[in-house]
């Protein structure tokens, strides 16, 4: 019997696994940072993204289940009331570019090492996280009325993420 880590059994190195596990939270942060919001709205966006990450522990994809489980273990389990800190990048534009670069790198990694079904499920999951975050709180309006549900900057980030993940 071997104590080989799960990521190795799935065919990934430690560094590759770190990329796969870190990207969902990075996508959450980038999607939230695409449009500057109030602290309350940023918390709502973060909670929506964390719930989507947590829910993926029940995915039919072995890869997504393993990544989601590891991501929740690192950041905290919203089902247990654990709330990781909300990260607000000092330079949102640079952070978005970095996340898109990591997404493109991940797309290549998935194409090379994961099954087609696992790769597609992982890509789709990241877009679901993005959709949950950008749809969690409207921007603009007065006293919570009106405003845009999804801003042009948020739409643009999602489109660029989808392109990066497509390879």
N, C-alpha and C positions, 0 to 999 in steps of 0.2 A: 504494500500500500504506500502511496506517495502523498505528500502534503502539497502537491502542486496547486497553486492558487487557481480559482475559477477562470480568471482572465487568460491564464496560460492554457487551460483546457479548451477555451474558446479560440485559441490561436493568436492571442495578442501579447505583446511585450508589456512590461510595467509602464513604460512611457506612453505607448499607444492606449493602454487602458486609462491612464490619467487624462488623456485627451478626450476619450469617449465619455468618461464620467464627469469631467469638468464642463463640457460643452453645454449640457442642458441648463445649468445655472448661469453660465455666461450668456446664453441666448435670452434667458429670462431678464437678466440685468440690461442687456443691450436693447431688448424690445421696450423695456420700461424707460430707458434713457433716450430713446429715439425722439421723444417729445418731453420737454420739461413740464412737470406737473407739481401740484402741491404734495406735501408729505403724506396727507391722507390718501390721495389718489395713488401715489407711488406704493404705499403699503397695500392698498387693494390690488394693485397690479402684481405685486410680489406674492401676495397670498394666492391669487389665481394661478400664477405660474407654479408655485410650490405644490399646490394641490394637483396640478396636471402631472408634475414630475412624480409625486407620490402615487397617484393612481396608476401609473405605468408599471408599478410592481406587480400588477395583475395581468400584464400583457401576455398575449399568446406567443410572443417572440422571446425565446430564451435570452438572447442578447439584451433586448430592451429591459426585460425583467431584472437581469443581473446589473445592468448599468443604473437603472432607477433605484434598485436596492442600495447600491454603493453610494449613489448621489444623496439619497435620503440619510444614509448613515453618516455621511460627511457633514451635511448641512442642518440636519434636524428633521424630525417627523412631524408634519403639521397635524396628523391624526392624534398625536400625543401632546399637542399644544406647544411643541417646540418651535420657536420662531428664530430663524437665523437673522442676522442683521441685514437690513436693506442696504445694498451697495449702490452708491451713486458715484459713478466715475467722474474724476476731476475734469477729464477731457472726453466728453461723450462721443464726439466724432472719431477720435482715435480709437476709442474702445470698440465702437461699432465696426470699424475697419479690421481690427484685430480679431473680433469674433467671426467676421465673414471669412477672414483668412484661415482661421481654425476650422470653420465649417467646410471650406474647400479641401483642406488637408484631410479632414475626417471622411469626406466623400470618397477621396482616393483610397484611403485606408479601408473603408467598408467595401469598396469595389474589389479590392485585392484580397481581403481576408474573411469577409462575412458572406453568408448565403444571400442570394438575391432577396429572399423574403425578409430576413433579418435587417439587411441594409435598408430596404424600402420602409420597413416598419420604424426603424430608428429615424430616418429622414422625416417621415410623416409626423412622428412624435415631436420632433423639434419644431415643426411648423404648428402643431397643435398647441405647444407651450406658447409660442409667439402669439397665436390667435387669442388664447386665453388672457395673456397679459395685455395686449393692446385693446381688447374688448372689455376689460374690467372696469374702466372708468372713463367717462367722457372728458374732453378737454374743452375749455372755454365755457361760454354760457354764463348765466348769472344765478347765484344761489342754487347751483346744481341743476338748473333747468337749461335746456338747449345745449349747444356745443356739439362738437364732433365726437362720435363714438370712436372712430379710428381716424387719426390725422394723416395727412399726406406723408409726413416723415415716417410714421409708423408703417404705412402701406409700403413705402419705399424700402424700409428695412426688411420687411417680410418678403418682398419681391426679390431683393438682393440675396437674402438668405436662401430662398427657394432655388435661385440660380446657382449659388455656391454649392448647395447640397446636390444639385443635379450633376455636378462634375464638369 
